[in-house]
Amino acid sequence: MSDNNKVYKQKMSERRTVRDRGALPGQLVELLRVVQRCEAMWALEDRIERSR
């Protein structure tokens, strides 16, 4: 698996810390951004692998 999984786990850990201190709507927006970023990286990796 790629480093994306590590990035995702790290961001989730950071989000948990923020969640304990911050407002829920802002946290949801940030979480969705992390998920979108990971999905974009995964899609790019898939395209690269298919092009080989």
mmCIF entry with sequence, helices, sheets and N, C-alpha, C, O atoms, coordinates in Angstrom:
data_MODEL
# 
_entry.id   MODEL 
# 
_entity.id                         1 
_entity.type                       polymer 
_entity.pdbx_number_of_molecules   1 
# 
_entity_poly.entity_id                      1 
_entity_poly.type                           'polypeptide(L)' 
_entity_poly.nstd_linkage                   no 
_entity_poly.nstd_monomer                   no 
_entity_poly.pdbx_seq_one_letter_code       MSDNNKVYKQKMSERRTVRDRGALPGQLVELLRVVQRCEAMWALEDRIERSR 
_entity_poly.pdbx_seq_one_letter_code_can   MSDNNKVYKQKMSERRTVRDRGALPGQLVELLRVVQRCEAMWALEDRIERSR 
_entity_poly.pdbx_strand_id                 A 
# 
loop_
_entity_poly_seq.entity_id 
_entity_poly_seq.num 
_entity_poly_seq.mon_id 
_entity_poly_seq.hetero 
1 1  MET n 
1 2  SER n 
1 3  ASP n 
1 4  ASN n 
1 5  ASN n 
1 6  LYS n 
1 7  VAL n 
1 8  TYR n 
1 9  LYS n 
1 10 GLN n 
1 11 LYS n 
1 12 MET n 
1 13 SER n 
1 14 GLU n 
1 15 ARG n 
1 16 ARG n 
1 17 THR n 
1 18 VAL n 
1 19 ARG n 
1 20 ASP n 
1 21 ARG n 
1 22 GLY n 
1 23 ALA n 
1 24 LEU n 
1 25 PRO n 
1 26 GLY n 
1 27 GLN n 
1 28 LEU n 
1 29 VAL n 
1 30 GLU n 
1 31 LEU n 
1 32 LEU n 
1 33 ARG n 
1 34 VAL n 
1 35 VAL n 
1 36 GLN n 
1 37 ARG n 
1 38 CYS n 
1 39 GLU n 
1 40 ALA n 
1 41 MET n 
1 42 TRP n 
1 43 ALA n 
1 44 LEU n 
1 45 GLU n 
1 46 ASP n 
1 47 ARG n 
1 48 ILE n 
1 49 GLU n 
1 50 ARG n 
1 51 SER n 
1 52 ARG n 
# 
_struct_asym.id          A 
_struct_asym.entity_id   1 
# 
loop_
_struct_conf.conf_type_id 
_struct_conf.id 
_struct_conf.pdbx_PDB_helix_id 
_struct_conf.beg_label_comp_id 
_struct_conf.beg_label_asym_id 
_struct_conf.beg_label_seq_id 
_struct_conf.pdbx_beg_PDB_ins_code 
_struct_conf.end_label_comp_id 
_struct_conf.end_label_asym_id 
_struct_conf.end_label_seq_id 
_struct_conf.pdbx_end_PDB_ins_code 
_struct_conf.beg_auth_comp_id 
_struct_conf.beg_auth_asym_id 
_struct_conf.beg_auth_seq_id 
_struct_conf.end_auth_comp_id 
_struct_conf.end_auth_asym_id 
_struct_conf.end_auth_seq_id 
_struct_conf.pdbx_PDB_helix_class 
_struct_conf.details 
_struct_conf.pdbx_PDB_helix_length 
HELX_P HELX_P1 AA1 ASP A 3  ? ARG A 19 ? ASP A 3  ARG A 19 1 ? 17 
HELX_P HELX_P2 AA2 LEU A 24 ? ARG A 50 ? LEU A 24 ARG A 50 1 ? 27 
# 
_struct_conf_type.id          HELX_P 
_struct_conf_type.criteria    ? 
_struct_conf_type.reference   ? 
# 
loop_
_atom_site.group_PDB 
_atom_site.id 
_atom_site.type_symbol 
_atom_site.label_atom_id 
_atom_site.label_alt_id 
_atom_site.label_comp_id 
_atom_site.label_asym_id 
_atom_site.label_entity_id 
_atom_site.label_seq_id 
_atom_site.pdbx_PDB_ins_code 
_atom_site.Cartn_x 
_atom_site.Cartn_y 
_atom_site.Cartn_z 
_atom_site.occupancy 
_atom_site.B_iso_or_equiv 
_atom_site.pdbx_formal_charge 
_atom_site.auth_seq_id 
_atom_site.auth_comp_id 
_atom_site.auth_asym_id 
_atom_site.auth_atom_id 
_atom_site.pdbx_PDB_model_num 
ATOM 1   N N  . MET A 1 1  ? 0.842   -1.177 0.000   1.00 0.00 ? 1  MET A N  1 
ATOM 2   C CA . MET A 1 1  ? 0.000   0.000  0.000   1.00 0.00 ? 1  MET A CA 1 
ATOM 3   C C  . MET A 1 1  ? 0.889   1.242  0.000   1.00 0.00 ? 1  MET A C  1 
ATOM 4   O O  . MET A 1 1  ? 2.033   1.190  0.452   1.00 0.00 ? 1  MET A O  1 
ATOM 5   N N  . SER A 1 2  ? 0.380   2.324  -0.491  1.00 0.00 ? 2  SER A N  1 
ATOM 6   C CA . SER A 1 2  ? 1.160   3.538  -0.636  1.00 0.00 ? 2  SER A CA 1 
ATOM 7   C C  . SER A 1 2  ? 1.251   4.322  0.669   1.00 0.00 ? 2  SER A C  1 
ATOM 8   O O  . SER A 1 2  ? 0.683   3.949  1.696   1.00 0.00 ? 2  SER A O  1 
ATOM 9   N N  . ASP A 1 3  ? 1.977   5.401  0.582   1.00 0.00 ? 3  ASP A N  1 
ATOM 10  C CA . ASP A 1 3  ? 2.100   6.293  1.729   1.00 0.00 ? 3  ASP A CA 1 
ATOM 11  C C  . ASP A 1 3  ? 0.792   7.004  2.034   1.00 0.00 ? 3  ASP A C  1 
ATOM 12  O O  . ASP A 1 3  ? 0.644   7.603  3.100   1.00 0.00 ? 3  ASP A O  1 
ATOM 13  N N  . ASN A 1 4  ? -0.160  6.944  1.109   1.00 0.00 ? 4  ASN A N  1 
ATOM 14  C CA . ASN A 1 4  ? -1.448  7.592  1.334   1.00 0.00 ? 4  ASN A CA 1 
ATOM 15  C C  . ASN A 1 4  ? -2.128  7.062  2.594   1.00 0.00 ? 4  ASN A C  1 
ATOM 16  O O  . ASN A 1 4  ? -2.769  7.814  3.327   1.00 0.00 ? 4  ASN A O  1 
ATOM 17  N N  . ASN A 1 5  ? -1.984  5.779  2.834   1.00 0.00 ? 5  ASN A N  1 
ATOM 18  C CA . ASN A 1 5  ? -2.589  5.182  4.021   1.00 0.00 ? 5  ASN A CA 1 
ATOM 19  C C  . ASN A 1 5  ? -1.994  5.797  5.280   1.00 0.00 ? 5  ASN A C  1 
ATOM 20  O O  . ASN A 1 5  ? -2.711  6.094  6.236   1.00 0.00 ? 5  ASN A O  1 
ATOM 21  N N  . LYS A 1 6  ? -0.665  5.986  5.273   1.00 0.00 ? 6  LYS A N  1 
ATOM 22  C CA . LYS A 1 6  ? 0.002   6.611  6.412   1.00 0.00 ? 6  LYS A CA 1 
ATOM 23  C C  . LYS A 1 6  ? -0.471  8.046  6.595   1.00 0.00 ? 6  LYS A C  1 
ATOM 24  O O  . LYS A 1 6  ? -0.724  8.486  7.717   1.00 0.00 ? 6  LYS A O  1 
ATOM 25  N N  . VAL A 1 7  ? -0.589  8.776  5.484   1.00 0.00 ? 7  VAL A N  1 
ATOM 26  C CA . VAL A 1 7  ? -1.063  10.164 5.540   1.00 0.00 ? 7  VAL A CA 1 
ATOM 27  C C  . VAL A 1 7  ? -2.477  10.195 6.088   1.00 0.00 ? 7  VAL A C  1 
ATOM 28  O O  . VAL A 1 7  ? -2.803  11.025 6.937   1.00 0.00 ? 7  VAL A O  1 
ATOM 29  N N  . TYR A 1 8  ? -3.315  9.294  5.605   1.00 0.00 ? 8  TYR A N  1 
ATOM 30  C CA . TYR A 1 8  ? -4.702  9.235  6.060   1.00 0.00 ? 8  TYR A CA 1 
ATOM 31  C C  . TYR A 1 8  ? -4.771  8.969  7.563   1.00 0.00 ? 8  TYR A C  1 
ATOM 32  O O  . TYR A 1 8  ? -5.516  9.640  8.277   1.00 0.00 ? 8  TYR A O  1 
ATOM 33  N N  . LYS A 1 9  ? -4.002  7.998  8.046   1.00 0.00 ? 9  LYS A N  1 
ATOM 34  C CA . LYS A 1 9  ? -4.009  7.673  9.474   1.00 0.00 ? 9  LYS A CA 1 
ATOM 35  C C  . LYS A 1 9  ? -3.506  8.844  10.305  1.00 0.00 ? 9  LYS A C  1 
ATOM 36  O O  . LYS A 1 9  ? -4.046  9.133  11.373  1.00 0.00 ? 9  LYS A O  1 
ATOM 37  N N  . GLN A 1 10 ? -2.470  9.518  9.812   1.00 0.00 ? 10 GLN A N  1 
ATOM 38  C CA . GLN A 1 10 ? -1.928  10.660 10.538  1.00 0.00 ? 10 GLN A CA 1 
ATOM 39  C C  . GLN A 1 10 ? -2.961  11.778 10.606  1.00 0.00 ? 10 GLN A C  1 
ATOM 40  O O  . GLN A 1 10 ? -3.178  12.363 11.667  1.00 0.00 ? 10 GLN A O  1 
ATOM 41  N N  . LYS A 1 11 ? -3.595  12.073 9.477   1.00 0.00 ? 11 LYS A N  1 
ATOM 42  C CA . LYS A 1 11 ? -4.598  13.131 9.449   1.00 0.00 ? 11 LYS A CA 1 
ATOM 43  C C  . LYS A 1 11 ? -5.792  12.784 10.336  1.00 0.00 ? 11 LYS A C  1 
ATOM 44  O O  . LYS A 1 11 ? -6.351  13.652 11.007  1.00 0.00 ? 11 LYS A O  1 
ATOM 45  N N  . MET A 1 12 ? -6.176  11.510 10.334  1.00 0.00 ? 12 MET A N  1 
ATOM 46  C CA . MET A 1 12 ? -7.291  11.103 11.199  1.00 0.00 ? 12 MET A CA 1 
ATOM 47  C C  . MET A 1 12 ? -6.924  11.311 12.663  1.00 0.00 ? 12 MET A C  1 
ATOM 48  O O  . MET A 1 12 ? -7.763  11.741 13.454  1.00 0.00 ? 12 MET A O  1 
ATOM 49  N N  . SER A 1 13 ? -5.700  11.015 13.029  1.00 0.00 ? 13 SER A N  1 
ATOM 50  C CA . SER A 1 13 ? -5.235  11.221 14.394  1.00 0.00 ? 13 SER A CA 1 
ATOM 51  C C  . SER A 1 13 ? -5.265  12.707 14.746  1.00 0.00 ? 13 SER A C  1 
ATOM 52  O O  . SER A 1 13 ? -5.701  13.095 15.830  1.00 0.00 ? 13 SER A O  1 
ATOM 53  N N  . GLU A 1 14 ? -4.795  13.527 13.812  1.00 0.00 ? 14 GLU A N  1 
ATOM 54  C CA . GLU A 1 14 ? -4.822  14.976 14.028  1.00 0.00 ? 14 GLU A CA 1 
ATOM 55  C C  . GLU A 1 14 ? -6.260  15.466 14.162  1.00 0.00 ? 14 GLU A C  1 
ATOM 56  O O  . GLU A 1 14 ? -6.559  16.309 15.008  1.00 0.00 ? 14 GLU A O  1 
ATOM 57  N N  . ARG A 1 15 ? -7.144  14.935 13.326  1.00 0.00 ? 15 ARG A N  1 
ATOM 58  C CA . ARG A 1 15 ? -8.547  15.352 13.367  1.00 0.00 ? 15 ARG A CA 1 
ATOM 59  C C  . ARG A 1 15 ? -9.175  14.976 14.706  1.00 0.00 ? 15 ARG A C  1 
ATOM 60  O O  . ARG A 1 15 ? -9.978  15.735 15.250  1.00 0.00 ? 15 ARG A O  1 
ATOM 61  N N  . ARG A 1 16 ? -8.814  13.812 15.237  1.00 0.00 ? 16 ARG A N  1 
ATOM 62  C CA . ARG A 1 16 ? -9.362  13.416 16.541  1.00 0.00 ? 16 ARG A CA 1 
ATOM 63  C C  . ARG A 1 16 ? -8.959  14.413 17.617  1.00 0.00 ? 16 ARG A C  1 
ATOM 64  O O  . ARG A 1 16 ? -9.758  14.764 18.485  1.00 0.00 ? 16 ARG A O  1 
ATOM 65  N N  . THR A 1 17 ? -7.720  14.859 17.552  1.00 0.00 ? 17 THR A N  1 
ATOM 66  C CA . THR A 1 17 ? -7.244  15.844 18.517  1.00 0.00 ? 17 THR A CA 1 
ATOM 67  C C  . THR A 1 17 ? -8.021  17.147 18.369  1.00 0.00 ? 17 THR A C  1 
ATOM 68  O O  . THR A 1 17 ? -8.453  17.741 19.357  1.00 0.00 ? 17 THR A O  1 
ATOM 69  N N  . VAL A 1 18 ? -8.193  17.577 17.136  1.00 0.00 ? 18 VAL A N  1 
ATOM 70  C CA . VAL A 1 18 ? -8.929  18.818 16.878  1.00 0.00 ? 18 VAL A CA 1 
ATOM 71  C C  . VAL A 1 18 ? -10.387 18.664 17.290  1.00 0.00 ? 18 VAL A C  1 
ATOM 72  O O  . VAL A 1 18 ? -10.989 19.592 17.831  1.00 0.00 ? 18 VAL A O  1 
ATOM 73  N N  . ARG A 1 19 ? -10.949 17.487 17.031  1.00 0.00 ? 19 ARG A N  1 
ATOM 74  C CA . ARG A 1 19 ? -12.350 17.231 17.358  1.00 0.00 ? 19 ARG A CA 1 
ATOM 75  C C  . ARG A 1 19 ? -12.616 17.447 18.840  1.00 0.00 ? 19 ARG A C  1 
ATOM 76  O O  . ARG A 1 19 ? -13.658 17.974 19.229  1.00 0.00 ? 19 ARG A O  1 
ATOM 77  N N  . ASP A 1 20 ? -11.676 17.040 19.641  1.00 0.00 ? 20 ASP A N  1 
ATOM 78  C CA . ASP A 1 20 ? -11.844 17.183 21.077  1.00 0.00 ? 20 ASP A CA 1 
ATOM 79  C C  . ASP A 1 20 ? -11.827 18.644 21.513  1.00 0.00 ? 20 ASP A C  1 
ATOM 80  O O  . ASP A 1 20 ? -12.264 18.970 22.616  1.00 0.00 ? 20 ASP A O  1 
ATOM 81  N N  . ARG A 1 21 ? -11.325 19.520 20.650  1.00 0.00 ? 21 ARG A N  1 
ATOM 82  C CA . ARG A 1 21 ? -11.222 20.928 21.012  1.00 0.00 ? 21 ARG A CA 1 
ATOM 83  C C  . ARG A 1 21 ? -12.092 21.850 20.165  1.00 0.00 ? 21 ARG A C  1 
ATOM 84  O O  . ARG A 1 21 ? -12.479 22.922 20.630  1.00 0.00 ? 21 ARG A O  1 
ATOM 85  N N  . GLY A 1 22 ? -12.408 21.455 18.931  1.00 0.00 ? 22 GLY A N  1 
ATOM 86  C CA . GLY A 1 22 ? -13.013 22.401 18.001  1.00 0.00 ? 22 GLY A CA 1 
ATOM 87  C C  . GLY A 1 22 ? -14.478 22.162 17.719  1.00 0.00 ? 22 GLY A C  1 
ATOM 88  O O  . GLY A 1 22 ? -15.119 21.291 18.307  1.00 0.00 ? 22 GLY A O  1 
ATOM 89  N N  . ALA A 1 23 ? -14.987 22.965 16.798  1.00 0.00 ? 23 ALA A N  1 
ATOM 90  C CA . ALA A 1 23 ? -16.390 22.899 16.393  1.00 0.00 ? 23 ALA A CA 1 
ATOM 91  C C  . ALA A 1 23 ? -16.590 21.797 15.355  1.00 0.00 ? 23 ALA A C  1 
ATOM 92  O O  . ALA A 1 23 ? -15.755 21.612 14.469  1.00 0.00 ? 23 ALA A O  1 
ATOM 93  N N  . LEU A 1 24 ? -17.671 21.085 15.467  1.00 0.00 ? 24 LEU A N  1 
ATOM 94  C CA . LEU A 1 24 ? -17.948 19.943 14.598  1.00 0.00 ? 24 LEU A CA 1 
ATOM 95  C C  . LEU A 1 24 ? -18.038 20.291 13.115  1.00 0.00 ? 24 LEU A C  1 
ATOM 96  O O  . LEU A 1 24 ? -17.426 19.586 12.312  1.00 0.00 ? 24 LEU A O  1 
ATOM 97  N N  . PRO A 1 25 ? -18.754 21.324 12.702  1.00 0.00 ? 25 PRO A N  1 
ATOM 98  C CA . PRO A 1 25 ? -18.845 21.595 11.256  1.00 0.00 ? 25 PRO A CA 1 
ATOM 99  C C  . PRO A 1 25 ? -17.492 21.823 10.587  1.00 0.00 ? 25 PRO A C  1 
ATOM 100 O O  . PRO A 1 25 ? -17.252 21.321 9.489   1.00 0.00 ? 25 PRO A O  1 
ATOM 101 N N  . GLY A 1 26 ? -16.614 22.571 11.235  1.00 0.00 ? 26 GLY A N  1 
ATOM 102 C CA . GLY A 1 26 ? -15.291 22.812 10.664  1.00 0.00 ? 26 GLY A CA 1 
ATOM 103 C C  . GLY A 1 26 ? -14.486 21.529 10.561  1.00 0.00 ? 26 GLY A C  1 
ATOM 104 O O  . GLY A 1 26 ? -13.736 21.325 9.607   1.00 0.00 ? 26 GLY A O  1 
ATOM 105 N N  . GLN A 1 27 ? -14.650 20.670 11.549  1.00 0.00 ? 27 GLN A N  1 
ATOM 106 C CA . GLN A 1 27 ? -13.941 19.394 11.549  1.00 0.00 ? 27 GLN A CA 1 
ATOM 107 C C  . GLN A 1 27 ? -14.419 18.507 10.412  1.00 0.00 ? 27 GLN A C  1 
ATOM 108 O O  . GLN A 1 27 ? -13.624 17.835 9.755   1.00 0.00 ? 27 GLN A O  1 
ATOM 109 N N  . LEU A 1 28 ? -15.720 18.515 10.189  1.00 0.00 ? 28 LEU A N  1 
ATOM 110 C CA . LEU A 1 28 ? -16.266 17.700 9.093   1.00 0.00 ? 28 LEU A CA 1 
ATOM 111 C C  . LEU A 1 28 ? -15.734 18.161 7.748   1.00 0.00 ? 28 LEU A C  1 
ATOM 112 O O  . LEU A 1 28 ? -15.397 17.345 6.889   1.00 0.00 ? 28 LEU A O  1 
ATOM 113 N N  . VAL A 1 29 ? -15.660 19.462 7.570   1.00 0.00 ? 29 VAL A N  1 
ATOM 114 C CA . VAL A 1 29 ? -15.141 20.006 6.316   1.00 0.00 ? 29 VAL A CA 1 
ATOM 115 C C  . VAL A 1 29 ? -13.687 19.584 6.133   1.00 0.00 ? 29 VAL A C  1 
ATOM 116 O O  . VAL A 1 29 ? -13.300 19.156 5.045   1.00 0.00 ? 29 VAL A O  1 
ATOM 117 N N  . GLU A 1 30 ? -12.883 19.700 7.183   1.00 0.00 ? 30 GLU A N  1 
ATOM 118 C CA . GLU A 1 30 ? -11.482 19.297 7.076   1.00 0.00 ? 30 GLU A CA 1 
ATOM 119 C C  . GLU A 1 30 ? -11.342 17.804 6.812   1.00 0.00 ? 30 GLU A C  1 
ATOM 120 O O  . GLU A 1 30 ? -10.505 17.391 6.009   1.00 0.00 ? 30 GLU A O  1 
ATOM 121 N N  . LEU A 1 31 ? -12.148 16.999 7.475   1.00 0.00 ? 31 LEU A N  1 
ATOM 122 C CA . LEU A 1 31 ? -12.101 15.555 7.264   1.00 0.00 ? 31 LEU A CA 1 
ATOM 123 C C  . LEU A 1 31 ? -12.454 15.198 5.828   1.00 0.00 ? 31 LEU A C  1 
ATOM 124 O O  . LEU A 1 31 ? -11.799 14.357 5.213   1.00 0.00 ? 31 LEU A O  1 
ATOM 125 N N  . LEU A 1 32 ? -13.479 15.831 5.302   1.00 0.00 ? 32 LEU A N  1 
ATOM 126 C CA . LEU A 1 32 ? -13.857 15.572 3.916   1.00 0.00 ? 32 LEU A CA 1 
ATOM 127 C C  . LEU A 1 32 ? -12.747 15.977 2.959   1.00 0.00 ? 32 LEU A C  1 
ATOM 128 O O  . LEU A 1 32 ? -12.524 15.308 1.950   1.00 0.00 ? 32 LEU A O  1 
ATOM 129 N N  . ARG A 1 33 ? -12.051 17.061 3.264   1.00 0.00 ? 33 ARG A N  1 
ATOM 130 C CA . ARG A 1 33 ? -10.925 17.480 2.417   1.00 0.00 ? 33 ARG A CA 1 
ATOM 131 C C  . ARG A 1 33 ? -9.813  16.437 2.433   1.00 0.00 ? 33 ARG A C  1 
ATOM 132 O O  . ARG A 1 33 ? -9.221  16.144 1.394   1.00 0.00 ? 33 ARG A O  1 
ATOM 133 N N  . VAL A 1 34 ? -9.527  15.877 3.601   1.00 0.00 ? 34 VAL A N  1 
ATOM 134 C CA . VAL A 1 34 ? -8.498  14.839 3.698   1.00 0.00 ? 34 VAL A CA 1 
ATOM 135 C C  . VAL A 1 34 ? -8.917  13.620 2.885   1.00 0.00 ? 34 VAL A C  1 
ATOM 136 O O  . VAL A 1 34 ? -8.109  13.057 2.146   1.00 0.00 ? 34 VAL A O  1 
ATOM 137 N N  . VAL A 1 35 ? -10.169 13.212 3.018   1.00 0.00 ? 35 VAL A N  1 
ATOM 138 C CA . VAL A 1 35 ? -10.667 12.050 2.272   1.00 0.00 ? 35 VAL A CA 1 
ATOM 139 C C  . VAL A 1 35 ? -10.585 12.320 0.770   1.00 0.00 ? 35 VAL A C  1 
ATOM 140 O O  . VAL A 1 35 ? -10.159 11.453 0.007   1.00 0.00 ? 35 VAL A O  1 
ATOM 141 N N  . GLN A 1 36 ? -10.989 13.513 0.347   1.00 0.00 ? 36 GLN A N  1 
ATOM 142 C CA . GLN A 1 36 ? -10.927 13.844 -1.075  1.00 0.00 ? 36 GLN A CA 1 
ATOM 143 C C  . GLN A 1 36 ? -9.487  13.819 -1.583  1.00 0.00 ? 36 GLN A C  1 
ATOM 144 O O  . GLN A 1 36 ? -9.222  13.344 -2.687  1.00 0.00 ? 36 GLN A O  1 
ATOM 145 N N  . ARG A 1 37 ? -8.568  14.328 -0.780  1.00 0.00 ? 37 ARG A N  1 
ATOM 146 C CA . ARG A 1 37 ? -7.160  14.333 -1.168  1.00 0.00 ? 37 ARG A CA 1 
ATOM 147 C C  . ARG A 1 37 ? -6.626  12.912 -1.305  1.00 0.00 ? 37 ARG A C  1 
ATOM 148 O O  . ARG A 1 37 ? -5.922  12.599 -2.264  1.00 0.00 ? 37 ARG A O  1 
ATOM 149 N N  . CYS A 1 38 ? -6.960  12.058 -0.350  1.00 0.00 ? 38 CYS A N  1 
ATOM 150 C CA . CYS A 1 38 ? -6.525  10.663 -0.421  1.00 0.00 ? 38 CYS A CA 1 
ATOM 151 C C  . CYS A 1 38 ? -7.120  9.965  -1.637  1.00 0.00 ? 38 CYS A C  1 
ATOM 152 O O  . CYS A 1 38 ? -6.422  9.236  -2.340  1.00 0.00 ? 38 CYS A O  1 
ATOM 153 N N  . GLU A 1 39 ? -8.397  10.185 -1.885  1.00 0.00 ? 39 GLU A N  1 
ATOM 154 C CA . GLU A 1 39 ? -9.037  9.558  -3.042  1.00 0.00 ? 39 GLU A CA 1 
ATOM 155 C C  . GLU A 1 39 ? -8.399  10.029 -4.340  1.00 0.00 ? 39 GLU A C  1 
ATOM 156 O O  . GLU A 1 39 ? -8.230  9.243  -5.272  1.00 0.00 ? 39 GLU A O  1 
ATOM 157 N N  . ALA A 1 40 ? -8.044  11.308 -4.405  1.00 0.00 ? 40 ALA A N  1 
ATOM 158 C CA . ALA A 1 40 ? -7.400  11.833 -5.610  1.00 0.00 ? 40 ALA A CA 1 
ATOM 159 C C  . ALA A 1 40 ? -6.041  11.186 -5.818  1.00 0.00 ? 40 ALA A C  1 
ATOM 160 O O  . ALA A 1 40 ? -5.673  10.852 -6.944  1.00 0.00 ? 40 ALA A O  1 
ATOM 161 N N  . MET A 1 41 ? -5.290  11.009 -4.728  1.00 0.00 ? 41 MET A N  1 
ATOM 162 C CA . MET A 1 41 ? -3.983  10.360 -4.847  1.00 0.00 ? 41 MET A CA 1 
ATOM 163 C C  . MET A 1 41 ? -4.135  8.910  -5.276  1.00 0.00 ? 41 MET A C  1 
ATOM 164 O O  . MET A 1 41 ? -3.369  8.419  -6.105  1.00 0.00 ? 41 MET A O  1 
ATOM 165 N N  . TRP A 1 42 ? -5.127  8.223  -4.712  1.00 0.00 ? 42 TRP A N  1 
ATOM 166 C CA . TRP A 1 42 ? -5.361  6.823  -5.083  1.00 0.00 ? 42 TRP A CA 1 
ATOM 167 C C  . TRP A 1 42 ? -5.743  6.714  -6.548  1.00 0.00 ? 42 TRP A C  1 
ATOM 168 O O  . TRP A 1 42 ? -5.283  5.809  -7.245  1.00 0.00 ? 42 TRP A O  1 
ATOM 169 N N  . ALA A 1 43 ? -6.574  7.620  -7.019  1.00 0.00 ? 43 ALA A N  1 
ATOM 170 C CA . ALA A 1 43 ? -6.990  7.603  -8.422  1.00 0.00 ? 43 ALA A CA 1 
ATOM 171 C C  . ALA A 1 43 ? -5.787  7.835  -9.330  1.00 0.00 ? 43 ALA A C  1 
ATOM 172 O O  . ALA A 1 43 ? -5.652  7.187  -10.368 1.00 0.00 ? 43 ALA A O  1 
ATOM 173 N N  . LEU A 1 44 ? -4.918  8.755  -8.939  1.00 0.00 ? 44 LEU A N  1 
ATOM 174 C CA . LEU A 1 44 ? -3.720  9.022  -9.720  1.00 0.00 ? 44 LEU A CA 1 
ATOM 175 C C  . LEU A 1 44 ? -2.813  7.794  -9.741  1.00 0.00 ? 44 LEU A C  1 
ATOM 176 O O  . LEU A 1 44 ? -2.277  7.439  -10.791 1.00 0.00 ? 44 LEU A O  1 
ATOM 177 N N  . GLU A 1 45 ? -2.642  7.155  -8.608  1.00 0.00 ? 45 GLU A N  1 
ATOM 178 C CA . GLU A 1 45 ? -1.830  5.941  -8.560  1.00 0.00 ? 45 GLU A CA 1 
ATOM 179 C C  . GLU A 1 45 ? -2.416  4.854  -9.456  1.00 0.00 ? 45 GLU A C  1 
ATOM 180 O O  . GLU A 1 45 ? -1.676  4.159  -10.152 1.00 0.00 ? 45 GLU A O  1 
ATOM 181 N N  . ASP A 1 46 ? -3.735  4.704  -9.443  1.00 0.00 ? 46 ASP A N  1 
ATOM 182 C CA . ASP A 1 46 ? -4.383  3.708  -10.295 1.00 0.00 ? 46 ASP A CA 1 
ATOM 183 C C  . ASP A 1 46 ? -4.112  4.001  -11.771 1.00 0.00 ? 46 ASP A C  1 
ATOM 184 O O  . ASP A 1 46 ? -3.816  3.092  -12.547 1.00 0.00 ? 46 ASP A O  1 
ATOM 185 N N  . ARG A 1 47 ? -4.216  5.280  -12.153 1.00 0.00 ? 47 ARG A N  1 
ATOM 186 C CA . ARG A 1 47 ? -3.977  5.642  -13.549 1.00 0.00 ? 47 ARG A CA 1 
ATOM 187 C C  . ARG A 1 47 ? -2.532  5.363  -13.950 1.00 0.00 ? 47 ARG A C  1 
ATOM 188 O O  . ARG A 1 47 ? -2.261  4.896  -15.056 1.00 0.00 ? 47 ARG A O  1 
ATOM 189 N N  . ILE A 1 48 ? -1.612  5.654  -13.038 1.00 0.00 ? 48 ILE A N  1 
ATOM 190 C CA . ILE A 1 48 ? -0.203  5.402  -13.324 1.00 0.00 ? 48 ILE A CA 1 
ATOM 191 C C  . ILE A 1 48 ? 0.045   3.914  -13.507 1.00 0.00 ? 48 ILE A C  1 
ATOM 192 O O  . ILE A 1 48 ? 0.733   3.503  -14.442 1.00 0.00 ? 48 ILE A O  1 
ATOM 193 N N  . GLU A 1 49 ? -0.518  3.103  -12.608 1.00 0.00 ? 49 GLU A N  1 
ATOM 194 C CA . GLU A 1 49 ? -0.333  1.646  -12.695 1.00 0.00 ? 49 GLU A CA 1 
ATOM 195 C C  . GLU A 1 49 ? -0.938  1.096  -13.981 1.00 0.00 ? 49 GLU A C  1 
ATOM 196 O O  . GLU A 1 49 ? -0.348  0.222  -14.615 1.00 0.00 ? 49 GLU A O  1 
ATOM 197 N N  . ARG A 1 50 ? -2.100  1.594  -14.369 1.00 0.00 ? 50 ARG A N  1 
ATOM 198 C CA . ARG A 1 50 ? -2.748  1.102  -15.603 1.00 0.00 ? 50 ARG A CA 1 
ATOM 199 C C  . ARG A 1 50 ? -1.972  1.483  -16.843 1.00 0.00 ? 50 ARG A C  1 
ATOM 200 O O  . ARG A 1 50 ? -2.040  0.780  -17.851 1.00 0.00 ? 50 ARG A O  1 
ATOM 201 N N  . SER A 1 51 ? -1.232  2.585  -16.794 1.00 0.00 ? 51 SER A N  1 
ATOM 202 C CA . SER A 1 51 ? -0.509  3.043  -17.970 1.00 0.00 ? 51 SER A CA 1 
ATOM 203 C C  . SER A 1 51 ? 0.791   2.282  -18.200 1.00 0.00 ? 51 SER A C  1 
ATOM 204 O O  . SER A 1 51 ? 1.436   2.439  -19.237 1.00 0.00 ? 51 SER A O  1 
ATOM 205 N N  . ARG A 1 52 ? 1.171   1.457  -17.229 1.00 0.00 ? 52 ARG A N  1 
ATOM 206 C CA . ARG A 1 52 ? 2.436   0.704  -17.355 1.00 0.00 ? 52 ARG A CA 1 
ATOM 207 C C  . ARG A 1 52 ? 2.291   -0.473 -18.268 1.00 0.00 ? 52 ARG A C  1 
ATOM 208 O O  . ARG A 1 52 ? 3.254   -1.209 -18.484 1.00 0.00 ? 52 ARG A O  1 
# 
